[in-house]
Amino acid sequence: MRRNVIQLVPRPPEPSDPASDATPAVYTVTEVARLLSLSRGITYASVRDGTIPALRVGSRWVIPKRRFHTWLDGRMEGEKR
């Protein structure tokens, strides 16, 4: 005996508003240090002298993810030449 079975297919997620996205748009200095395998001290020095693109927000440094990855991609392209 065959049963009629209705199979529910999950609905694809609705496109979300980037402003309400749960992932932060910035990295912390500690996160960038980990990504680059550098010490926090070297990373802070690079942020302060402008080598790594960053913004000062109050007493805190933040690194915008897009700017960081664009900067990093440019550094990697320069090394290939």
N, C-alpha and C positions, 0 to 999 in steps of 0.2 A: 504494500500500500504506500503510495507516494503522498507526501504532504506538500502543500503549497507553503513555501517559505519566502517571506519577504526579507531581503537583506538590506540593511541600512548602510548607506555609504556616507562617510563623514563629509560634511560640507567644507569646502576650502575656506581658510580664514579670510575674513574681510580685510582689505588693505587698511592698515592703521595709520593714524596721523603720526608723523615722525616726532612731533612735539610731545605726544603722549607715550612714546616708546619707553619701555622700562630700562633700556640700556643707556648709560650716560654717554654724552657726546664728547666727553673729555677723558683723558688718562690722568692719573696722579703721577707725580715724579717717581714714586716707588714702582708703579706699574711699568713705566717707560724704562726704568733701570733694569727691571726683570726682563722686559722684551729685548733689550739690547745687550743683556749680560754684562752690565756695568754696575759699579758700586753706586749707592745713593749719593755719596759725596761727589763723585765725578759727574753724575747726572745733574745734580743741583748746580754745579759749576757751569756745565754746558748750557743749562737753562738760563742762568743768570747772565752769561756772556752772549746769549743770543744764538749759539750754535744750534741748539734744539729749539724749534719754535714753541713758545709758551706765552701764557698770559698770567699776569698777577691779578688775583681776585682777593682783595683785602690783604691778608697776610699769607695767602696760599697761592702756590703756583699750580696751574692746570695746563695740560697740553691738549689742544683740540685734536681729535682723532684724525680728521681729514687732512689737516695741515701737517700733522706728524707723518702720516703715511705718504703724502705727496713729497715731503722733504726726504723721507727715507728712500723712496723710489728714485728720486733725483740723485741721491748719494750713490745708490747702487748702479745707476746708469753711468755716472761719472767714472766709477771704478772699472767698468767693462771696457772702456776705451783705451 
